[in-house]
């Protein structure tokens, strides 16, 4: 398991490479709003979380006007 604390500035984007089979991530948004793009687009607000398979191409985006702060757990 890996634990990361991330910050994305307004307009910033991070494009990730797929993890191996069986990997997943849990995202917990501390402040701001995280847009997660996979085969669908999901938005996660402050105080919310999402678990998804990271064995796929995905991107984190901050489409808001404020900095985005979130915790990312990578689990295999």
Phi and psi restraints in degrees (range 20) as a CNS / XPLOR table:
assign (resid 1 and name C) (resid 2 and name N)
       (resid 2 and name CA) (resid 2 and name C) 1.0 -120.1 20.0 2
assign (resid 2 and name N) (resid 2 and name CA)
       (resid 2 and name C) (resid 3 and name N) 1.0 145.4 20.0 2
assign (resid 2 and name C) (resid 3 and name N)
       (resid 3 and name CA) (resid 3 and name C) 1.0 -126.2 20.0 2
assign (resid 3 and name N) (resid 3 and name CA)
       (resid 3 and name C) (resid 4 and name N) 1.0 124.0 20.0 2
assign (resid 3 and name C) (resid 4 and name N)
       (resid 4 and name CA) (resid 4 and name C) 1.0 -127.4 20.0 2
assign (resid 4 and name N) (resid 4 and name CA)
       (resid 4 and name C) (resid 5 and name N) 1.0 144.3 20.0 2
assign (resid 4 and name C) (resid 5 and name N)
       (resid 5 and name CA) (resid 5 and name C) 1.0 -112.8 20.0 2
assign (resid 5 and name N) (resid 5 and name CA)
       (resid 5 and name C) (resid 6 and name N) 1.0 123.5 20.0 2
assign (resid 5 and name C) (resid 6 and name N)
       (resid 6 and name CA) (resid 6 and name C) 1.0 -118.3 20.0 2
assign (resid 6 and name N) (resid 6 and name CA)
       (resid 6 and name C) (resid 7 and name N) 1.0 151.9 20.0 2
assign (resid 6 and name C) (resid 7 and name N)
       (resid 7 and name CA) (resid 7 and name C) 1.0 -133.6 20.0 2
assign (resid 7 and name N) (resid 7 and name CA)
       (resid 7 and name C) (resid 8 and name N) 1.0 131.5 20.0 2
assign (resid 7 and name C) (resid 8 and name N)
       (resid 8 and name CA) (resid 8 and name C) 1.0 -120.8 20.0 2
assign (resid 8 and name N) (resid 8 and name CA)
       (resid 8 and name C) (resid 9 and name N) 1.0 131.6 20.0 2
assign (resid 8 and name C) (resid 9 and name N)
       (resid 9 and name CA) (resid 9 and name C) 1.0 -73.8 20.0 2
assign (resid 9 and name N) (resid 9 and name CA)
       (resid 9 and name C) (resid 10 and name N) 1.0 160.6 20.0 2
assign (resid 9 and name C) (resid 10 and name N)
       (resid 10 and name CA) (resid 10 and name C) 1.0 -53.0 20.0 2
assign (resid 10 and name N) (resid 10 and name CA)
       (resid 10 and name C) (resid 11 and name N) 1.0 131.5 20.0 2
assign (resid 10 and name C) (resid 11 and name N)
       (resid 11 and name CA) (resid 11 and name C) 1.0 83.0 20.0 2
assign (resid 11 and name N) (resid 11 and name CA)
       (resid 11 and name C) (resid 12 and name N) 1.0 -5.9 20.0 2
assign (resid 11 and name C) (resid 12 and name N)
       (resid 12 and name CA) (resid 12 and name C) 1.0 -79.5 20.0 2
assign (resid 12 and name N) (resid 12 and name CA)
       (resid 12 and name C) (resid 13 and name N) 1.0 150.8 20.0 2
assign (resid 12 and name C) (resid 13 and name N)
       (resid 13 and name CA) (resid 13 and name C) 1.0 -139.0 20.0 2
assign (resid 13 and name N) (resid 13 and name CA)
       (resid 13 and name C) (resid 14 and name N) 1.0 143.1 20.0 2
assign (resid 13 and name C) (resid 14 and name N)
       (resid 14 and name CA) (resid 14 and name C) 1.0 -126.3 20.0 2
assign (resid 14 and name N) (resid 14 and name CA)
       (resid 14 and name C) (resid 15 and name N) 1.0 121.2 20.0 2
assign (resid 14 and name C) (resid 15 and name N)
       (resid 15 and name CA) (resid 15 and name C) 1.0 -100.7 20.0 2
assign (resid 15 and name N) (resid 15 and name CA)
       (resid 15 and name C) (resid 16 and name N) 1.0 121.0 20.0 2
assign (resid 15 and name C) (resid 16 and name N)
       (resid 16 and name CA) (resid 16 and name C) 1.0 -102.3 20.0 2
assign (resid 16 and name N) (resid 16 and name CA)
       (resid 16 and name C) (resid 17 and name N) 1.0 153.0 20.0 2
assign (resid 16 and name C) (resid 17 and name N)
       (resid 17 and name CA) (resid 17 and name C) 1.0 -89.3 20.0 2
assign (resid 17 and name N) (resid 17 and name CA)
       (resid 17 and name C) (resid 18 and name N) 1.0 150.7 20.0 2
assign (resid 17 and name C) (resid 18 and name N)
       (resid 18 and name CA) (resid 18 and name C) 1.0 -62.7 20.0 2
assign (resid 18 and name N) (resid 18 and name CA)
       (resid 18 and name C) (resid 19 and name N) 1.0 142.9 20.0 2
assign (resid 18 and name C) (resid 19 and name N)
       (resid 19 and name CA) (resid 19 and name C) 1.0 -82.3 20.0 2
assign (resid 19 and name N) (resid 19 and name CA)
       (resid 19 and name C) (resid 20 and name N) 1.0 175.4 20.0 2
assign (resid 19 and name C) (resid 20 and name N)
       (resid 20 and name CA) (resid 20 and name C) 1.0 -72.1 20.0 2
assign (resid 20 and name N) (resid 20 and name CA)
       (resid 20 and name C) (resid 21 and name N) 1.0 168.9 20.0 2
assign (resid 20 and name C) (resid 21 and name N)
       (resid 21 and name CA) (resid 21 and name C) 1.0 -56.0 20.0 2
assign (resid 21 and name N) (resid 21 and name CA)
       (resid 21 and name C) (resid 22 and name N) 1.0 139.3 20.0 2
assign (resid 21 and name C) (resid 22 and name N)
       (resid 22 and name CA) (resid 22 and name C) 1.0 89.4 20.0 2
assign (resid 22 and name N) (resid 22 and name CA)
       (resid 22 and name C) (resid 23 and name N) 1.0 -6.0 20.0 2
assign (resid 22 and name C) (resid 23 and name N)
       (resid 23 and name CA) (resid 23 and name C) 1.0 -82.9 20.0 2
assign (resid 23 and name N) (resid 23 and name CA)
       (resid 23 and name C) (resid 24 and name N) 1.0 146.7 20.0 2
assign (resid 23 and name C) (resid 24 and name N)
       (resid 24 and name CA) (resid 24 and name C) 1.0 -144.0 20.0 2
assign (resid 24 and name N) (resid 24 and name CA)
       (resid 24 and name C) (resid 25 and name N) 1.0 165.3 20.0 2
assign (resid 24 and name C) (resid 25 and name N)
       (resid 25 and name CA) (resid 25 and name C) 1.0 -128.5 20.0 2
assign (resid 25 and name N) (resid 25 and name CA)
       (resid 25 and name C) (resid 26 and name N) 1.0 145.7 20.0 2
assign (resid 25 and name C) (resid 26 and name N)
       (resid 26 and name CA) (resid 26 and name C) 1.0 -115.6 20.0 2
assign (resid 26 and name N) (resid 26 and name CA)
       (resid 26 and name C) (resid 27 and name N) 1.0 124.1 20.0 2
assign (resid 26 and name C) (resid 27 and name N)
       (resid 27 and name CA) (resid 27 and name C) 1.0 -109.2 20.0 2
assign (resid 27 and name N) (resid 27 and name CA)
       (resid 27 and name C) (resid 28 and name N) 1.0 133.0 20.0 2
assign (resid 27 and name C) (resid 28 and name N)
       (resid 28 and name CA) (resid 28 and name C) 1.0 -128.0 20.0 2
assign (resid 28 and name N) (resid 28 and name CA)
       (resid 28 and name C) (resid 29 and name N) 1.0 116.2 20.0 2
assign (resid 28 and name C) (resid 29 and name N)
       (resid 29 and name CA) (resid 29 and name C) 1.0 -86.5 20.0 2
assign (resid 29 and name N) (resid 29 and name CA)
       (resid 29 and name C) (resid 30 and name N) 1.0 123.0 20.0 2
assign (resid 29 and name C) (resid 30 and name N)
       (resid 30 and name CA) (resid 30 and name C) 1.0 -87.1 20.0 2
assign (resid 30 and name N) (resid 30 and name CA)
       (resid 30 and name C) (resid 31 and name N) 1.0 -43.6 20.0 2
assign (resid 30 and name C) (resid 31 and name N)
       (resid 31 and name CA) (resid 31 and name C) 1.0 -155.2 20.0 2
assign (resid 31 and name N) (resid 31 and name CA)
       (resid 31 and name C) (resid 32 and name N) 1.0 151.2 20.0 2
assign (resid 31 and name C) (resid 32 and name N)
       (resid 32 and name CA) (resid 32 and name C) 1.0 89.2 20.0 2
assign (resid 32 and name N) (resid 32 and name CA)
       (resid 32 and name C) (resid 33 and name N) 1.0 -158.5 20.0 2
assign (resid 32 and name C) (resid 33 and name N)
       (resid 33 and name CA) (resid 33 and name C) 1.0 -141.8 20.0 2
assign (resid 33 and name N) (resid 33 and name CA)
       (resid 33 and name C) (resid 34 and name N) 1.0 125.5 20.0 2
assign (resid 33 and name C) (resid 34 and name N)
       (resid 34 and name CA) (resid 34 and name C) 1.0 -100.4 20.0 2
assign (resid 34 and name N) (resid 34 and name CA)
       (resid 34 and name C) (resid 35 and name N) 1.0 129.3 20.0 2
assign (resid 34 and name C) (resid 35 and name N)
       (resid 35 and name CA) (resid 35 and name C) 1.0 -104.3 20.0 2
assign (resid 35 and name N) (resid 35 and name CA)
       (resid 35 and name C) (resid 36 and name N) 1.0 123.6 20.0 2
assign (resid 35 and name C) (resid 36 and name N)
       (resid 36 and name CA) (resid 36 and name C) 1.0 -108.9 20.0 2
assign (resid 36 and name N) (resid 36 and name CA)
       (resid 36 and name C) (resid 37 and name N) 1.0 121.9 20.0 2
assign (resid 36 and name C) (resid 37 and name N)
       (resid 37 and name CA) (resid 37 and name C) 1.0 -107.1 20.0 2
assign (resid 37 and name N) (resid 37 and name CA)
       (resid 37 and name C) (resid 38 and name N) 1.0 122.5 20.0 2
assign (resid 37 and name C) (resid 38 and name N)
       (resid 38 and name CA) (resid 38 and name C) 1.0 -127.5 20.0 2
assign (resid 38 and name N) (resid 38 and name CA)
       (resid 38 and name C) (resid 39 and name N) 1.0 -133.2 20.0 2
assign (resid 38 and name C) (resid 39 and name N)
       (resid 39 and name CA) (resid 39 and name C) 1.0 -73.3 20.0 2
assign (resid 39 and name N) (resid 39 and name CA)
       (resid 39 and name C) (resid 40 and name N) 1.0 -12.3 20.0 2
assign (resid 39 and name C) (resid 40 and name N)
       (resid 40 and name CA) (resid 40 and name C) 1.0 -130.4 20.0 2
assign (resid 40 and name N) (resid 40 and name CA)
       (resid 40 and name C) (resid 41 and name N) 1.0 171.3 20.0 2
assign (resid 40 and name C) (resid 41 and name N)
       (resid 41 and name CA) (resid 41 and name C) 1.0 -114.9 20.0 2
assign (resid 41 and name N) (resid 41 and name CA)
       (resid 41 and name C) (resid 42 and name N) 1.0 129.1 20.0 2
assign (resid 41 and name C) (resid 42 and name N)
       (resid 42 and name CA) (resid 42 and name C) 1.0 -128.1 20.0 2
assign (resid 42 and name N) (resid 42 and name CA)
       (resid 42 and name C) (resid 43 and name N) 1.0 145.7 20.0 2
assign (resid 42 and name C) (resid 43 and name N)
       (resid 43 and name CA) (resid 43 and name C) 1.0 -116.4 20.0 2
assign (resid 43 and name N) (resid 43 and name CA)
       (resid 43 and name C) (resid 44 and name N) 1.0 133.5 20.0 2
assign (resid 43 and name C) (resid 44 and name N)
       (resid 44 and name CA) (resid 44 and name C) 1.0 -122.4 20.0 2
assign (resid 44 and name N) (resid 44 and name CA)
       (resid 44 and name C) (resid 45 and name N) 1.0 122.1 20.0 2
assign (resid 44 and name C) (resid 45 and name N)
       (resid 45 and name CA) (resid 45 and name C) 1.0 -91.8 20.0 2
assign (resid 45 and name N) (resid 45 and name CA)
       (resid 45 and name C) (resid 46 and name N) 1.0 170.9 20.0 2
assign (resid 45 and name C) (resid 46 and name N)
       (resid 46 and name CA) (resid 46 and name C) 1.0 -55.9 20.0 2
assign (resid 46 and name N) (resid 46 and name CA)
       (resid 46 and name C) (resid 47 and name N) 1.0 132.6 20.0 2
assign (resid 46 and name C) (resid 47 and name N)
       (resid 47 and name CA) (resid 47 and name C) 1.0 89.6 20.0 2
assign (resid 47 and name N) (resid 47 and name CA)
       (resid 47 and name C) (resid 48 and name N) 1.0 -9.7 20.0 2
assign (resid 47 and name C) (resid 48 and name N)
       (resid 48 and name CA) (resid 48 and name C) 1.0 -99.9 20.0 2
assign (resid 48 and name N) (resid 48 and name CA)
       (resid 48 and name C) (resid 49 and name N) 1.0 164.1 20.0 2
assign (resid 48 and name C) (resid 49 and name N)
       (resid 49 and name CA) (resid 49 and name C) 1.0 -140.0 20.0 2
assign (resid 49 and name N) (resid 49 and name CA)
       (resid 49 and name C) (resid 50 and name N) 1.0 165.1 20.0 2
assign (resid 49 and name C) (resid 50 and name N)
       (resid 50 and name CA) (resid 50 and name C) 1.0 -149.7 20.0 2
assign (resid 50 and name N) (resid 50 and name CA)
       (resid 50 and name C) (resid 51 and name N) 1.0 139.4 20.0 2
assign (resid 50 and name C) (resid 51 and name N)
       (resid 51 and name CA) (resid 51 and name C) 1.0 -113.5 20.0 2
assign (resid 51 and name N) (resid 51 and name CA)
       (resid 51 and name C) (resid 52 and name N) 1.0 132.9 20.0 2
assign (resid 51 and name C) (resid 52 and name N)
       (resid 52 and name CA) (resid 52 and name C) 1.0 -147.5 20.0 2
assign (resid 52 and name N) (resid 52 and name CA)
       (resid 52 and name C) (resid 53 and name N) 1.0 158.2 20.0 2
assign (resid 52 and name C) (resid 53 and name N)
       (resid 53 and name CA) (resid 53 and name C) 1.0 -72.6 20.0 2
assign (resid 53 and name N) (resid 53 and name CA)
       (resid 53 and name C) (resid 54 and name N) 1.0 126.1 20.0 2
assign (resid 53 and name C) (resid 54 and name N)
       (resid 54 and name CA) (resid 54 and name C) 1.0 -98.6 20.0 2
assign (resid 54 and name N) (resid 54 and name CA)
       (resid 54 and name C) (resid 55 and name N) 1.0 14.0 20.0 2
assign (resid 54 and name C) (resid 55 and name N)
       (resid 55 and name CA) (resid 55 and name C) 1.0 -86.3 20.0 2
assign (resid 55 and name N) (resid 55 and name CA)
       (resid 55 and name C) (resid 56 and name N) 1.0 48.4 20.0 2
assign (resid 55 and name C) (resid 56 and name N)
       (resid 56 and name CA) (resid 56 and name C) 1.0 -159.9 20.0 2
assign (resid 56 and name N) (resid 56 and name CA)
       (resid 56 and name C) (resid 57 and name N) 1.0 164.7 20.0 2
assign (resid 56 and name C) (resid 57 and name N)
       (resid 57 and name CA) (resid 57 and name C) 1.0 -70.5 20.0 2
assign (resid 57 and name N) (resid 57 and name CA)
       (resid 57 and name C) (resid 58 and name N) 1.0 134.7 20.0 2
assign (resid 57 and name C) (resid 58 and name N)
       (resid 58 and name CA) (resid 58 and name C) 1.0 -151.5 20.0 2
assign (resid 58 and name N) (resid 58 and name CA)
       (resid 58 and name C) (resid 59 and name N) 1.0 161.4 20.0 2
assign (resid 58 and name C) (resid 59 and name N)
       (resid 59 and name CA) (resid 59 and name C) 1.0 -139.2 20.0 2
assign (resid 59 and name N) (resid 59 and name CA)
       (resid 59 and name C) (resid 60 and name N) 1.0 146.1 20.0 2
assign (resid 59 and name C) (resid 60 and name N)
       (resid 60 and name CA) (resid 60 and name C) 1.0 -104.9 20.0 2
assign (resid 60 and name N) (resid 60 and name CA)
       (resid 60 and name C) (resid 61 and name N) 1.0 135.2 20.0 2
assign (resid 60 and name C) (resid 61 and name N)
       (resid 61 and name CA) (resid 61 and name C) 1.0 -133.3 20.0 2
assign (resid 61 and name N) (resid 61 and name CA)
       (resid 61 and name C) (resid 62 and name N) 1.0 143.9 20.0 2
assign (resid 61 and name C) (resid 62 and name N)
       (resid 62 and name CA) (resid 62 and name C) 1.0 -112.1 20.0 2
assign (resid 62 and name N) (resid 62 and name CA)
       (resid 62 and name C) (resid 63 and name N) 1.0 98.9 20.0 2
assign (resid 62 and name C) (resid 63 and name N)
       (resid 63 and name CA) (resid 63 and name C) 1.0 -90.2 20.0 2
assign (resid 63 and name N) (resid 63 and name CA)
       (resid 63 and name C) (resid 64 and name N) 1.0 -1.4 20.0 2
assign (resid 63 and name C) (resid 64 and name N)
       (resid 64 and name CA) (resid 64 and name C) 1.0 -85.7 20.0 2
assign (resid 64 and name N) (resid 64 and name CA)
       (resid 64 and name C) (resid 65 and name N) 1.0 -178.7 20.0 2
assign (resid 64 and name C) (resid 65 and name N)
       (resid 65 and name CA) (resid 65 and name C) 1.0 -96.3 20.0 2
assign (resid 65 and name N) (resid 65 and name CA)
       (resid 65 and name C) (resid 66 and name N) 1.0 -6.1 20.0 2
assign (resid 65 and name C) (resid 66 and name N)
       (resid 66 and name CA) (resid 66 and name C) 1.0 -115.3 20.0 2
assign (resid 66 and name N) (resid 66 and name CA)
       (resid 66 and name C) (resid 67 and name N) 1.0 157.1 20.0 2
assign (resid 66 and name C) (resid 67 and name N)
       (resid 67 and name CA) (resid 67 and name C) 1.0 -59.9 20.0 2
assign (resid 67 and name N) (resid 67 and name CA)
       (resid 67 and name C) (resid 68 and name N) 1.0 146.7 20.0 2
assign (resid 67 and name C) (resid 68 and name N)
       (resid 68 and name CA) (resid 68 and name C) 1.0 -106.6 20.0 2
assign (resid 68 and name N) (resid 68 and name CA)
       (resid 68 and name C) (resid 69 and name N) 1.0 129.1 20.0 2
assign (resid 68 and name C) (resid 69 and name N)
       (resid 69 and name CA) (resid 69 and name C) 1.0 -122.9 20.0 2
assign (resid 69 and name N) (resid 69 and name CA)
       (resid 69 and name C) (resid 70 and name N) 1.0 127.0 20.0 2
assign (resid 69 and name C) (resid 70 and name N)
       (resid 70 and name CA) (resid 70 and name C) 1.0 -149.0 20.0 2
assign (resid 70 and name N) (resid 70 and name CA)
       (resid 70 and name C) (resid 71 and name N) 1.0 160.1 20.0 2
assign (resid 70 and name C) (resid 71 and name N)
       (resid 71 and name CA) (resid 71 and name C) 1.0 -106.6 20.0 2
assign (resid 71 and name N) (resid 71 and name CA)
       (resid 71 and name C) (resid 72 and name N) 1.0 137.4 20.0 2
assign (resid 71 and name C) (resid 72 and name N)
       (resid 72 and name CA) (resid 72 and name C) 1.0 -124.9 20.0 2
assign (resid 72 and name N) (resid 72 and name CA)
       (resid 72 and name C) (resid 73 and name N) 1.0 118.4 20.0 2
assign (resid 72 and name C) (resid 73 and name N)
       (resid 73 and name CA) (resid 73 and name C) 1.0 -105.9 20.0 2
assign (resid 73 and name N) (resid 73 and name CA)
       (resid 73 and name C) (resid 74 and name N) 1.0 125.3 20.0 2
assign (resid 73 and name C) (resid 74 and name N)
       (resid 74 and name CA) (resid 74 and name C) 1.0 -107.0 20.0 2
assign (resid 74 and name N) (resid 74 and name CA)
       (resid 74 and name C) (resid 75 and name N) 1.0 124.7 20.0 2
assign (resid 74 and name C) (resid 75 and name N)
       (resid 75 and name CA) (resid 75 and name C) 1.0 -126.9 20.0 2
assign (resid 75 and name N) (resid 75 and name CA)
       (resid 75 and name C) (resid 76 and name N) 1.0 134.8 20.0 2
